[in-house]
Amino acid sequence: MTLLDIKSLKITSKGQIAIPRDLRDEKFKEGNRVALLAYEDRIEIRPISYVSEKLGTAFASEKSLAKNWESLEEDEAWKDL
């Protein structure tokens, strides 16, 4: 991926930043959902569609998975691993 621009942003007391107008496009307009990906050395803001396509299973919440995984049958199946 090619770096297009570097901007300096100020974080507010509420932890907010604004995406500069010249960097916003159809993927980053008011009302669109984005994903925040936190790494040890950086934070990325991606359109939710990118994350859904690339990391779709990561969005499965623990609560939704728990109904299938938290059972005696699952515990039995995994106990020797």
mmCIF file of the N, C-alpha and C atoms, coordinates in Angstrom:
data_MODEL
# 
_entry.id   MODEL 
# 
loop_
_atom_site.group_PDB 
_atom_site.id 
_atom_site.type_symbol 
_atom_site.label_atom_id 
_atom_site.label_alt_id 
_atom_site.label_comp_id 
_atom_site.label_asym_id 
_atom_site.label_entity_id 
_atom_site.label_seq_id 
_atom_site.pdbx_PDB_ins_code 
_atom_site.Cartn_x 
_atom_site.Cartn_y 
_atom_site.Cartn_z 
_atom_site.occupancy 
_atom_site.B_iso_or_equiv 
_atom_site.pdbx_formal_charge 
_atom_site.auth_seq_id 
_atom_site.auth_comp_id 
_atom_site.auth_asym_id 
_atom_site.auth_atom_id 
_atom_site.pdbx_PDB_model_num 
ATOM 1   N N  . MET A 1 1  ? 0.847   -1.173  0.000  1.00 0.00 ? 1  MET A N  1 
ATOM 2   C CA . MET A 1 1  ? 0.000   0.000   0.000  1.00 0.00 ? 1  MET A CA 1 
ATOM 3   C C  . MET A 1 1  ? 0.894   1.237   0.000  1.00 0.00 ? 1  MET A C  1 
ATOM 4   N N  . THR A 1 2  ? 0.543   2.203   -0.803 1.00 0.00 ? 2  THR A N  1 
ATOM 5   C CA . THR A 1 2  ? 1.332   3.406   -0.952 1.00 0.00 ? 2  THR A CA 1 
ATOM 6   C C  . THR A 1 2  ? 0.886   4.478   0.033  1.00 0.00 ? 2  THR A C  1 
ATOM 7   N N  . LEU A 1 3  ? 1.844   5.101   0.704  1.00 0.00 ? 3  LEU A N  1 
ATOM 8   C CA . LEU A 1 3  ? 1.551   6.203   1.603  1.00 0.00 ? 3  LEU A CA 1 
ATOM 9   C C  . LEU A 1 3  ? 1.199   7.429   0.767  1.00 0.00 ? 3  LEU A C  1 
ATOM 10  N N  . LEU A 1 4  ? 0.018   7.999   0.999  1.00 0.00 ? 4  LEU A N  1 
ATOM 11  C CA . LEU A 1 4  ? -0.436  9.153   0.230  1.00 0.00 ? 4  LEU A CA 1 
ATOM 12  C C  . LEU A 1 4  ? -0.139  10.482  0.900  1.00 0.00 ? 4  LEU A C  1 
ATOM 13  N N  . ASP A 1 5  ? -0.193  10.515  2.233  1.00 0.00 ? 5  ASP A N  1 
ATOM 14  C CA . ASP A 1 5  ? -0.061  11.776  2.932  1.00 0.00 ? 5  ASP A CA 1 
ATOM 15  C C  . ASP A 1 5  ? 0.242   11.513  4.400  1.00 0.00 ? 5  ASP A C  1 
ATOM 16  N N  . ILE A 1 6  ? 0.799   12.486  5.069  1.00 0.00 ? 6  ILE A N  1 
ATOM 17  C CA . ILE A 1 6  ? 1.007   12.439  6.516  1.00 0.00 ? 6  ILE A CA 1 
ATOM 18  C C  . ILE A 1 6  ? 0.414   13.716  7.087  1.00 0.00 ? 6  ILE A C  1 
ATOM 19  N N  . LYS A 1 7  ? -0.416  13.578  8.099  1.00 0.00 ? 7  LYS A N  1 
ATOM 20  C CA . LYS A 1 7  ? -1.036  14.723  8.755  1.00 0.00 ? 7  LYS A CA 1 
ATOM 21  C C  . LYS A 1 7  ? -0.720  14.671  10.242 1.00 0.00 ? 7  LYS A C  1 
ATOM 22  N N  . SER A 1 8  ? -0.644  15.818  10.865 1.00 0.00 ? 8  SER A N  1 
ATOM 23  C CA . SER A 1 8  ? -0.491  15.919  12.305 1.00 0.00 ? 8  SER A CA 1 
ATOM 24  C C  . SER A 1 8  ? -1.858  16.270  12.880 1.00 0.00 ? 8  SER A C  1 
ATOM 25  N N  . LEU A 1 9  ? -2.326  15.475  13.838 1.00 0.00 ? 9  LEU A N  1 
ATOM 26  C CA . LEU A 1 9  ? -3.639  15.686  14.439 1.00 0.00 ? 9  LEU A CA 1 
ATOM 27  C C  . LEU A 1 9  ? -3.492  15.871  15.934 1.00 0.00 ? 9  LEU A C  1 
ATOM 28  N N  . LYS A 1 10 ? -4.420  16.600  16.517 1.00 0.00 ? 10 LYS A N  1 
ATOM 29  C CA . LYS A 1 10 ? -4.420  16.813  17.958 1.00 0.00 ? 10 LYS A CA 1 
ATOM 30  C C  . LYS A 1 10 ? -5.520  15.965  18.586 1.00 0.00 ? 10 LYS A C  1 
ATOM 31  N N  . ILE A 1 11 ? -5.185  15.242  19.625 1.00 0.00 ? 11 ILE A N  1 
ATOM 32  C CA . ILE A 1 11 ? -6.161  14.425  20.350 1.00 0.00 ? 11 ILE A CA 1 
ATOM 33  C C  . ILE A 1 11 ? -6.797  15.304  21.413 1.00 0.00 ? 11 ILE A C  1 
ATOM 34  N N  . THR A 1 12 ? -8.144  15.312  21.460 1.00 0.00 ? 12 THR A N  1 
ATOM 35  C CA . THR A 1 12 ? -8.852  16.128  22.445 1.00 0.00 ? 12 THR A CA 1 
ATOM 36  C C  . THR A 1 12 ? -8.829  15.442  23.813 1.00 0.00 ? 12 THR A C  1 
ATOM 37  N N  . SER A 1 13 ? -9.328  16.143  24.819 1.00 0.00 ? 13 SER A N  1 
ATOM 38  C CA . SER A 1 13 ? -9.386  15.579  26.174 1.00 0.00 ? 13 SER A CA 1 
ATOM 39  C C  . SER A 1 13 ? -10.290 14.351  26.230 1.00 0.00 ? 13 SER A C  1 
ATOM 40  N N  . LYS A 1 14 ? -11.194 14.218  25.269 1.00 0.00 ? 14 LYS A N  1 
ATOM 41  C CA . LYS A 1 14 ? -12.074 13.046  25.195 1.00 0.00 ? 14 LYS A CA 1 
ATOM 42  C C  . LYS A 1 14 ? -11.485 11.939  24.315 1.00 0.00 ? 14 LYS A C  1 
ATOM 43  N N  . GLY A 1 15 ? -10.246 12.112  23.854 1.00 0.00 ? 15 GLY A N  1 
ATOM 44  C CA . GLY A 1 15 ? -9.607  11.105  23.018 1.00 0.00 ? 15 GLY A CA 1 
ATOM 45  C C  . GLY A 1 15 ? -10.061 11.153  21.574 1.00 0.00 ? 15 GLY A C  1 
ATOM 46  N N  . GLN A 1 16 ? -10.643 12.242  21.131 1.00 0.00 ? 16 GLN A N  1 
ATOM 47  C CA . GLN A 1 16 ? -11.169 12.353  19.773 1.00 0.00 ? 16 GLN A CA 1 
ATOM 48  C C  . GLN A 1 16 ? -10.157 12.998  18.837 1.00 0.00 ? 16 GLN A C  1 
ATOM 49  N N  . ILE A 1 17 ? -10.244 12.606  17.559 1.00 0.00 ? 17 ILE A N  1 
ATOM 50  C CA . ILE A 1 17 ? -9.486  13.252  16.494 1.00 0.00 ? 17 ILE A CA 1 
ATOM 51  C C  . ILE A 1 17 ? -10.454 13.496  15.341 1.00 0.00 ? 17 ILE A C  1 
ATOM 52  N N  . ALA A 1 18 ? -10.083 14.374  14.446 1.00 0.00 ? 18 ALA A N  1 
ATOM 53  C CA . ALA A 1 18 ? -10.898 14.630  13.251 1.00 0.00 ? 18 ALA A CA 1 
ATOM 54  C C  . ALA A 1 18 ? -10.102 14.204  12.023 1.00 0.00 ? 18 ALA A C  1 
ATOM 55  N N  . ILE A 1 19 ? -10.764 13.528  11.098 1.00 0.00 ? 19 ILE A N  1 
ATOM 56  C CA . ILE A 1 19 ? -10.121 13.168  9.834  1.00 0.00 ? 19 ILE A CA 1 
ATOM 57  C C  . ILE A 1 19 ? -10.169 14.424  8.957  1.00 0.00 ? 19 ILE A C  1 
ATOM 58  N N  . PRO A 1 20 ? -9.016  14.915  8.522  1.00 0.00 ? 20 PRO A N  1 
ATOM 59  C CA . PRO A 1 20 ? -9.000  16.134  7.716  1.00 0.00 ? 20 PRO A CA 1 
ATOM 60  C C  . PRO A 1 20 ? -9.877  15.999  6.468  1.00 0.00 ? 20 PRO A C  1 
ATOM 61  N N  . ARG A 1 21 ? -10.533 17.101  6.131  1.00 0.00 ? 21 ARG A N  1 
ATOM 62  C CA . ARG A 1 21 ? -11.477 17.128  5.002  1.00 0.00 ? 21 ARG A CA 1 
ATOM 63  C C  . ARG A 1 21 ? -10.850 16.594  3.722  1.00 0.00 ? 21 ARG A C  1 
ATOM 64  N N  . ASP A 1 22 ? -9.607  16.977  3.443  1.00 0.00 ? 22 ASP A N  1 
ATOM 65  C CA . ASP A 1 22 ? -9.002  16.559  2.179  1.00 0.00 ? 22 ASP A CA 1 
ATOM 66  C C  . ASP A 1 22 ? -8.683  15.065  2.128  1.00 0.00 ? 22 ASP A C  1 
ATOM 67  N N  . LEU A 1 23 ? -8.751  14.363  3.254  1.00 0.00 ? 23 LEU A N  1 
ATOM 68  C CA . LEU A 1 23 ? -8.512  12.920  3.263  1.00 0.00 ? 23 LEU A CA 1 
ATOM 69  C C  . LEU A 1 23 ? -9.802  12.107  3.296  1.00 0.00 ? 23 LEU A C  1 
ATOM 70  N N  . ARG A 1 24 ? -10.918 12.763  3.561  1.00 0.00 ? 24 ARG A N  1 
ATOM 71  C CA . ARG A 1 24 ? -12.198 12.048  3.589  1.00 0.00 ? 24 ARG A CA 1 
ATOM 72  C C  . ARG A 1 24 ? -12.689 11.823  2.174  1.00 0.00 ? 24 ARG A C  1 
ATOM 73  N N  . ASP A 1 25 ? -13.282 10.649  1.964  1.00 0.00 ? 25 ASP A N  1 
ATOM 74  C CA . ASP A 1 25 ? -13.932 10.335  0.696  1.00 0.00 ? 25 ASP A CA 1 
ATOM 75  C C  . ASP A 1 25 ? -15.187 9.541   1.011  1.00 0.00 ? 25 ASP A C  1 
ATOM 76  N N  . GLU A 1 26 ? -15.679 8.777   0.079  1.00 0.00 ? 26 GLU A N  1 
ATOM 77  C CA . GLU A 1 26 ? -16.907 8.010   0.299  1.00 0.00 ? 26 GLU A CA 1 
ATOM 78  C C  . GLU A 1 26 ? -16.786 7.005   1.438  1.00 0.00 ? 26 GLU A C  1 
ATOM 79  N N  . LYS A 1 27 ? -15.581 6.529   1.706  1.00 0.00 ? 27 LYS A N  1 
ATOM 80  C CA . LYS A 1 27 ? -15.379 5.548   2.777  1.00 0.00 ? 27 LYS A CA 1 
ATOM 81  C C  . LYS A 1 27 ? -15.360 6.197   4.156  1.00 0.00 ? 27 LYS A C  1 
ATOM 82  N N  . PHE A 1 28 ? -15.062 7.490   4.207  1.00 0.00 ? 28 PHE A N  1 
ATOM 83  C CA . PHE A 1 28 ? -14.915 8.189   5.483  1.00 0.00 ? 28 PHE A CA 1 
ATOM 84  C C  . PHE A 1 28 ? -15.785 9.448   5.516  1.00 0.00 ? 28 PHE A C  1 
ATOM 85  N N  . LYS A 1 29 ? -17.080 9.260   5.368  1.00 0.00 ? 29 LYS A N  1 
ATOM 86  C CA . LYS A 1 29 ? -17.966 10.414  5.469  1.00 0.00 ? 29 LYS A CA 1 
ATOM 87  C C  . LYS A 1 29 ? -18.900 10.241  6.665  1.00 0.00 ? 29 LYS A C  1 
ATOM 88  N N  . GLU A 1 30 ? -19.551 11.306  7.043  1.00 0.00 ? 30 GLU A N  1 
ATOM 89  C CA . GLU A 1 30 ? -20.400 11.301  8.225  1.00 0.00 ? 30 GLU A CA 1 
ATOM 90  C C  . GLU A 1 30 ? -21.406 10.159  8.175  1.00 0.00 ? 30 GLU A C  1 
ATOM 91  N N  . GLY A 1 31 ? -21.488 9.443   9.272  1.00 0.00 ? 31 GLY A N  1 
ATOM 92  C CA . GLY A 1 31 ? -22.438 8.336   9.384  1.00 0.00 ? 31 GLY A CA 1 
ATOM 93  C C  . GLY A 1 31 ? -21.872 6.978   9.011  1.00 0.00 ? 31 GLY A C  1 
ATOM 94  N N  . ASN A 1 32 ? -20.760 6.947   8.277  1.00 0.00 ? 32 ASN A N  1 
ATOM 95  C CA . ASN A 1 32 ? -20.152 5.664   7.924  1.00 0.00 ? 32 ASN A CA 1 
ATOM 96  C C  . ASN A 1 32 ? -19.461 5.069   9.139  1.00 0.00 ? 32 ASN A C  1 
ATOM 97  N N  . ARG A 1 33 ? -19.457 3.749   9.221  1.00 0.00 ? 33 ARG A N  1 
ATOM 98  C CA . ARG A 1 33 ? -18.790 3.062   10.322 1.00 0.00 ? 33 ARG A CA 1 
ATOM 99  C C  . ARG A 1 33 ? -17.360 2.740   9.919  1.00 0.00 ? 33 ARG A C  1 
ATOM 100 N N  . VAL A 1 34 ? -16.467 2.856   10.885 1.00 0.00 ? 34 VAL A N  1 
ATOM 101 C CA . VAL A 1 34 ? -15.059 2.532   10.674 1.00 0.00 ? 34 VAL A CA 1 
ATOM 102 C C  . VAL A 1 34 ? -14.608 1.569   11.755 1.00 0.00 ? 34 VAL A C  1 
ATOM 103 N N  . ALA A 1 35 ? -13.507 0.908   11.502 1.00 0.00 ? 35 ALA A N  1 
ATOM 104 C CA . ALA A 1 35 ? -12.901 0.015   12.486 1.00 0.00 ? 35 ALA A CA 1 
ATOM 105 C C  . ALA A 1 35 ? -11.568 0.624   12.912 1.00 0.00 ? 35 ALA A C  1 
ATOM 106 N N  . LEU A 1 36 ? -11.280 0.538   14.180 1.00 0.00 ? 36 LEU A N  1 
ATOM 107 C CA . LEU A 1 36 ? -10.019 1.004   14.734 1.00 0.00 ? 36 LEU A CA 1 
ATOM 108 C C  . LEU A 1 36 ? -9.189  -0.235  15.043 1.00 0.00 ? 36 LEU A C  1 
ATOM 109 N N  . LEU A 1 37 ? -8.062  -0.380  14.375 1.00 0.00 ? 37 LEU A N  1 
ATOM 110 C CA . LEU A 1 37 ? -7.175  -1.520  14.576 1.00 0.00 ? 37 LEU A CA 1 
ATOM 111 C C  . LEU A 1 37 ? -5.974  -1.047  15.382 1.00 0.00 ? 37 LEU A C  1 
ATOM 112 N N  . ALA A 1 38 ? -5.790  -1.589  16.569 1.00 0.00 ? 38 ALA A N  1 
ATOM 113 C CA . ALA A 1 38 ? -4.710  -1.171  17.468 1.00 0.00 ? 38 ALA A CA 1 
ATOM 114 C C  . ALA A 1 38 ? -3.577  -2.190  17.419 1.00 0.00 ? 38 ALA A C  1 
ATOM 115 N N  . TYR A 1 39 ? -2.393  -1.717  17.127 1.00 0.00 ? 39 TYR A N  1 
ATOM 116 C CA . TYR A 1 39 ? -1.175  -2.515  17.121 1.00 0.00 ? 39 TYR A CA 1 
ATOM 117 C C  . TYR A 1 39 ? -0.256  -1.970  18.213 1.00 0.00 ? 39 TYR A C  1 
ATOM 118 N N  . GLU A 1 40 ? 0.849   -2.636  18.456 1.00 0.00 ? 40 GLU A N  1 
ATOM 119 C CA . GLU A 1 40 ? 1.782   -2.161  19.474 1.00 0.00 ? 40 GLU A CA 1 
ATOM 120 C C  . GLU A 1 40 ? 2.357   -0.793  19.122 1.00 0.00 ? 40 GLU A C  1 
ATOM 121 N N  . ASP A 1 41 ? 2.578   -0.554  17.837 1.00 0.00 ? 41 ASP A N  1 
ATOM 122 C CA . ASP A 1 41 ? 3.265   0.667   17.426 1.00 0.00 ? 41 ASP A CA 1 
ATOM 123 C C  . ASP A 1 41 ? 2.420   1.641   16.612 1.00 0.00 ? 41 ASP A C  1 
ATOM 124 N N  . ARG A 1 42 ? 1.142   1.332   16.399 1.00 0.00 ? 42 ARG A N  1 
ATOM 125 C CA . ARG A 1 42 ? 0.322   2.224   15.585 1.00 0.00 ? 42 ARG A CA 1 
ATOM 126 C C  . ARG A 1 42 ? -1.158  1.914   15.746 1.00 0.00 ? 42 ARG A C  1 
ATOM 127 N N  . ILE A 1 43 ? -1.975  2.836   15.274 1.00 0.00 ? 43 ILE A N  1 
ATOM 128 C CA . ILE A 1 43 ? -3.423  2.655   15.200 1.00 0.00 ? 43 ILE A CA 1 
ATOM 129 C C  . ILE A 1 43 ? -3.827  2.922   13.771 1.00 0.00 ? 43 ILE A C  1 
ATOM 130 N N  . GLU A 1 44 ? -4.662  2.061   13.210 1.00 0.00 ? 44 GLU A N  1 
ATOM 131 C CA . GLU A 1 44 ? -5.185  2.259   11.860 1.00 0.00 ? 44 GLU A CA 1 
ATOM 132 C C  . GLU A 1 44 ? -6.693  2.436   11.928 1.00 0.00 ? 44 GLU A C  1 
ATOM 133 N N  . ILE A 1 45 ? -7.201  3.346   11.112 1.00 0.00 ? 45 ILE A N  1 
ATOM 134 C CA . ILE A 1 45 ? -8.640  3.526   10.962 1.00 0.00 ? 45 ILE A CA 1 
ATOM 135 C C  . ILE A 1 45 ? -8.979  3.041   9.562  1.00 0.00 ? 45 ILE A C  1 
ATOM 136 N N  . ARG A 1 46 ? -9.836  2.038   9.495  1.00 0.00 ? 46 ARG A N  1 
ATOM 137 C CA . ARG A 1 46 ? -10.199 1.424   8.214  1.00 0.00 ? 46 ARG A CA 1 
ATOM 138 C C  . ARG A 1 46 ? -11.714 1.456   8.030  1.00 0.00 ? 46 ARG A C  1 
ATOM 139 N N  . PRO A 1 47 ? -12.182 1.536   6.782  1.00 0.00 ? 47 PRO A N  1 
ATOM 140 C CA . PRO A 1 47 ? -13.618 1.395   6.557  1.00 0.00 ? 47 PRO A CA 1 
ATOM 141 C C  . PRO A 1 47 ? -14.055 0.027   7.073  1.00 0.00 ? 47 PRO A C  1 
ATOM 142 N N  . ILE A 1 48 ? -15.233 -0.046  7.639  1.00 0.00 ? 48 ILE A N  1 
ATOM 143 C CA . ILE A 1 48 ? -15.712 -1.312  8.203  1.00 0.00 ? 48 ILE A CA 1 
ATOM 144 C C  . ILE A 1 48 ? -15.775 -2.390  7.125  1.00 0.00 ? 48 ILE A C  1 
ATOM 145 N N  . SER A 1 49 ? -15.994 -2.004  5.879  1.00 0.00 ? 49 SER A N  1 
ATOM 146 C CA . SER A 1 49 ? -16.047 -2.984  4.789  1.00 0.00 ? 49 SER A CA 1 
ATOM 147 C C  . SER A 1 49 ? -14.707 -3.693  4.615  1.00 0.00 ? 49 SER A C  1 
ATOM 148 N N  . TYR A 1 50 ? -13.605 -2.979  4.819  1.00 0.00 ? 50 TYR A N  1 
ATOM 149 C CA . TYR A 1 50 ? -12.282 -3.599  4.726  1.00 0.00 ? 50 TYR A CA 1 
ATOM 150 C C  . TYR A 1 50 ? -12.132 -4.680  5.782  1.00 0.00 ? 50 TYR A C  1 
ATOM 151 N N  . VAL A 1 51 ? -12.512 -4.363  6.977  1.00 0.00 ? 51 VAL A N  1 
ATOM 152 C CA . VAL A 1 51 ? -12.359 -5.305  8.082  1.00 0.00 ? 51 VAL A CA 1 
ATOM 153 C C  . VAL A 1 51 ? -13.314 -6.471  7.907  1.00 0.00 ? 51 VAL A C  1 
ATOM 154 N N  . SER A 1 52 ? -14.529 -6.195  7.471  1.00 0.00 ? 52 SER A N  1 
ATOM 155 C CA . SER A 1 52 ? -15.499 -7.266  7.259  1.00 0.00 ? 52 SER A CA 1 
ATOM 156 C C  . SER A 1 52 ? -14.998 -8.258  6.223  1.00 0.00 ? 52 SER A C  1 
ATOM 157 N N  . GLU A 1 53 ? -14.363 -7.742  5.165  1.00 0.00 ? 53 GLU A N  1 
ATOM 158 C CA . GLU A 1 53 ? -13.840 -8.608  4.110  1.00 0.00 ? 53 GLU A CA 1 
ATOM 159 C C  . GLU A 1 53 ? -12.601 -9.365  4.561  1.00 0.00 ? 53 GLU A C  1 
ATOM 160 N N  . LYS A 1 54 ? -11.682 -8.673  5.223  1.00 0.00 ? 54 LYS A N  1 
ATOM 161 C CA . LYS A 1 54 ? -10.390 -9.263  5.575  1.00 0.00 ? 54 LYS A CA 1 
ATOM 162 C C  . LYS A 1 54 ? -10.399 -10.014 6.900  1.00 0.00 ? 54 LYS A C  1 
ATOM 163 N N  . LEU A 1 55 ? -11.153 -9.509  7.853  1.00 0.00 ? 55 LEU A N  1 
ATOM 164 C CA . LEU A 1 55 ? -11.106 -10.068 9.201  1.00 0.00 ? 55 LEU A CA 1 
ATOM 165 C C  . LEU A 1 55 ? -12.503 -10.393 9.725  1.00 0.00 ? 55 LEU A C  1 
ATOM 166 N N  . GLY A 1 56 ? -13.377 -10.822 8.855  1.00 0.00 ? 56 GLY A N  1 
ATOM 167 C CA . GLY A 1 56 ? -14.775 -11.032 9.223  1.00 0.00 ? 56 GLY A CA 1 
ATOM 168 C C  . GLY A 1 56 ? -14.988 -11.850 10.477 1.00 0.00 ? 56 GLY A C  1 
ATOM 169 N N  . THR A 1 57 ? -14.240 -12.911 10.660 1.00 0.00 ? 57 THR A N  1 
ATOM 170 C CA . THR A 1 57 ? -14.447 -13.747 11.842 1.00 0.00 ? 57 THR A CA 1 
ATOM 171 C C  . THR A 1 57 ? -14.028 -13.055 13.130 1.00 0.00 ? 57 THR A C  1 
ATOM 172 N N  . ALA A 1 58 ? -13.170 -12.049 13.019 1.00 0.00 ? 58 ALA A N  1 
ATOM 173 C CA . ALA A 1 58 ? -12.752 -11.330 14.220 1.00 0.00 ? 58 ALA A CA 1 
ATOM 174 C C  . ALA A 1 58 ? -13.907 -10.543 14.830 1.00 0.00 ? 58 ALA A C  1 
ATOM 175 N N  . PHE A 1 59 ? -14.949 -10.290 14.050 1.00 0.00 ? 59 PHE A N  1 
ATOM 176 C CA . PHE A 1 59 ? -16.096 -9.555  14.562 1.00 0.00 ? 59 PHE A CA 1 
ATOM 177 C C  . PHE A 1 59 ? -17.069 -10.433 15.335 1.00 0.00 ? 59 PHE A C  1 
ATOM 178 N N  . ALA A 1 60 ? -16.888 -11.742 15.285 1.00 0.00 ? 60 ALA A N  1 
ATOM 179 C CA . ALA A 1 60 ? -17.769 -12.616 16.055 1.00 0.00 ? 60 ALA A CA 1 
ATOM 180 C C  . ALA A 1 60 ? -17.498 -12.359 17.531 1.00 0.00 ? 60 ALA A C  1 
ATOM 181 N N  . SER A 1 61 ? -18.491 -11.898 18.223 1.00 0.00 ? 61 SER A N  1 
ATOM 182 C CA . SER A 1 61 ? -18.276 -11.528 19.618 1.00 0.00 ? 61 SER A CA 1 
ATOM 183 C C  . SER A 1 61 ? -18.176 -12.749 20.510 1.00 0.00 ? 61 SER A C  1 
ATOM 184 N N  . GLU A 1 62 ? -17.509 -12.565 21.627 1.00 0.00 ? 62 GLU A N  1 
ATOM 185 C CA . GLU A 1 62 ? -17.366 -13.645 22.597 1.00 0.00 ? 62 GLU A CA 1 
ATOM 186 C C  . GLU A 1 62 ? -18.735 -14.125 23.056 1.00 0.00 ? 62 GLU A C  1 
ATOM 187 N N  . LYS A 1 63 ? -19.653 -13.187 23.225 1.00 0.00 ? 63 LYS A N  1 
ATOM 188 C CA . LYS A 1 63 ? -20.993 -13.551 23.687 1.00 0.00 ? 63 LYS A CA 1 
ATOM 189 C C  . LYS A 1 63 ? -21.702 -14.446 22.669 1.00 0.00 ? 63 LYS A C  1 
ATOM 190 N N  . SER A 1 64 ? -21.600 -14.103 21.381 1.00 0.00 ? 64 SER A N  1 
ATOM 191 C CA . SER A 1 64 ? -22.275 -14.920 20.383 1.00 0.00 ? 64 SER A CA 1 
ATOM 192 C C  . SER A 1 64 ? -21.611 -16.285 20.230 1.00 0.00 ? 64 SER A C  1 
ATOM 193 N N  . LEU A 1 65 ? -20.299 -16.341 20.418 1.00 0.00 ? 65 LEU A N  1 
ATOM 194 C CA . LEU A 1 65 ? -19.602 -17.620 20.331 1.00 0.00 ? 65 LEU A CA 1 
ATOM 195 C C  . LEU A 1 65 ? -19.823 -18.474 21.574 1.00 0.00 ? 65 LEU A C  1 
ATOM 196 N N  . ALA A 1 66 ? -20.011 -17.835 22.704 1.00 0.00 ? 66 ALA A N  1 
ATOM 197 C CA . ALA A 1 66 ? -20.146 -18.559 23.965 1.00 0.00 ? 66 ALA A CA 1 
ATOM 198 C C  . ALA A 1 66 ? -21.323 -19.517 23.952 1.00 0.00 ? 66 ALA A C  1 
ATOM 199 N N  . LYS A 1 67 ? -22.412 -19.154 23.298 1.00 0.00 ? 67 LYS A N  1 
ATOM 200 C CA . LYS A 1 67 ? -23.580 -20.035 23.300 1.00 0.00 ? 67 LYS A CA 1 
ATOM 201 C C  . LYS A 1 67 ? -23.270 -21.379 22.629 1.00 0.00 ? 67 LYS A C  1 
ATOM 202 N N  . ASN A 1 68 ? -22.301 -21.395 21.690 1.00 0.00 ? 68 ASN A N  1 
ATOM 203 C CA . ASN A 1 68 ? -21.916 -22.638 21.036 1.00 0.00 ? 68 ASN A CA 1 
ATOM 204 C C  . ASN A 1 68 ? -20.728 -23.316 21.702 1.00 0.00 ? 68 ASN A C  1 
ATOM 205 N N  . TRP A 1 69 ? -19.868 -22.521 22.308 1.00 0.00 ? 69 TRP A N  1 
ATOM 206 C CA . TRP A 1 69 ? -18.625 -23.068 22.834 1.00 0.00 ? 69 TRP A CA 1 
ATOM 207 C C  . TRP A 1 69 ? -18.663 -23.386 24.308 1.00 0.00 ? 69 TRP A C  1 
ATOM 208 N N  . GLU A 1 70 ? -19.485 -22.739 25.070 1.00 0.00 ? 70 GLU A N  1 
ATOM 209 C CA . GLU A 1 70 ? -19.521 -22.985 26.505 1.00 0.00 ? 70 GLU A CA 1 
ATOM 210 C C  . GLU A 1 70 ? -20.560 -24.055 26.823 1.00 0.00 ? 70 GLU A C  1 
ATOM 211 N N  . SER A 1 71 ? -20.139 -25.286 26.600 1.00 0.00 ? 71 SER A N  1 
ATOM 212 C CA . SER A 1 71 ? -21.029 -26.412 26.872 1.00 0.00 ? 71 SER A CA 1 
ATOM 213 C C  . SER A 1 71 ? -20.197 -27.565 27.415 1.00 0.00 ? 71 SER A C  1 
ATOM 214 N N  . LEU A 1 72 ? -20.849 -28.481 28.067 1.00 0.00 ? 72 LEU A N  1 
ATOM 215 C CA . LEU A 1 72 ? -20.150 -29.660 28.577 1.00 0.00 ? 72 LEU A CA 1 
ATOM 216 C C  . LEU A 1 72 ? -19.556 -30.474 27.436 1.00 0.00 ? 72 LEU A C  1 
ATOM 217 N N  . GLU A 1 73 ? -20.262 -30.527 26.321 1.00 0.00 ? 73 GLU A N  1 
ATOM 218 C CA . GLU A 1 73 ? -19.772 -31.287 25.159 1.00 0.00 ? 73 GLU A CA 1 
ATOM 219 C C  . GLU A 1 73 ? -18.469 -30.676 24.631 1.00 0.00 ? 73 GLU A C  1 
ATOM 220 N N  . GLU A 1 74 ? -18.412 -29.360 24.527 1.00 0.00 ? 74 GLU A N  1 
ATOM 221 C CA . GLU A 1 74 ? -17.195 -28.701 24.064 1.00 0.00 ? 74 GLU A CA 1 
ATOM 222 C C  . GLU A 1 74 ? -16.057 -28.893 25.057 1.00 0.00 ? 74 GLU A C  1 
ATOM 223 N N  . ASP A 1 75 ? -16.347 -28.736 26.335 1.00 0.00 ? 75 ASP A N  1 
ATOM 224 C CA . ASP A 1 75 ? -15.323 -28.943 27.355 1.00 0.00 ? 75 ASP A CA 1 
ATOM 225 C C  . ASP A 1 75 ? -14.746 -30.357 27.271 1.00 0.00 ? 75 ASP A C  1 
ATOM 226 N N  . GLU A 1 76 ? -15.592 -31.326 27.087 1.00 0.00 ? 76 GLU A N  1 
ATOM 227 C CA . GLU A 1 76 ? -15.171 -32.715 26.969 1.00 0.00 ? 76 GLU A CA 1 
ATOM 228 C C  . GLU A 1 76 ? -14.311 -32.922 25.725 1.00 0.00 ? 76 GLU A C  1 
ATOM 229 N N  . ALA A 1 77 ? -14.723 -32.327 24.625 1.00 0.00 ? 77 ALA A N  1 
ATOM 230 C CA . ALA A 1 77 ? -13.999 -32.498 23.370 1.00 0.00 ? 77 ALA A CA 1 
ATOM 231 C C  . ALA A 1 77 ? -12.589 -31.900 23.425 1.00 0.00 ? 77 ALA A C  1 
ATOM 232 N N  . TRP A 1 78 ? -12.414 -30.824 24.177 1.00 0.00 ? 78 TRP A N  1 
ATOM 233 C CA . TRP A 1 78 ? -11.140 -30.117 24.213 1.00 0.00 ? 78 TRP A CA 1 
ATOM 234 C C  . TRP A 1 78 ? -10.273 -30.431 25.433 1.00 0.00 ? 78 TRP A C  1 
ATOM 235 N N  . LYS A 1 79 ? -10.741 -31.232 26.339 1.00 0.00 ? 79 LYS A N  1 
ATOM 236 C CA . LYS A 1 79 ? -10.047 -31.414 27.613 1.00 0.00 ? 79 LYS A CA 1 
ATOM 237 C C  . LYS A 1 79 ? -8.647  -32.006 27.483 1.00 0.00 ? 79 LYS A C  1 
ATOM 238 N N  . ASP A 1 80 ? -8.382  -32.818 26.467 1.00 0.00 ? 80 ASP A N  1 
ATOM 239 C CA . ASP A 1 80 ? -7.089  -33.478 26.335 1.00 0.00 ? 80 ASP A CA 1 
ATOM 240 C C  . ASP A 1 80 ? -6.131  -32.746 25.392 1.00 0.00 ? 80 ASP A C  1 
ATOM 241 N N  . LEU A 1 81 ? -6.519  -31.612 24.886 1.00 0.00 ? 81 LEU A N  1 
ATOM 242 C CA . LEU A 1 81 ? -5.655  -30.895 23.934 1.00 0.00 ? 81 LEU A CA 1 
ATOM 243 C C  . LEU A 1 81 ? -4.716  -29.946 24.621 1.00 0.00 ? 81 LEU A C  1 
# 
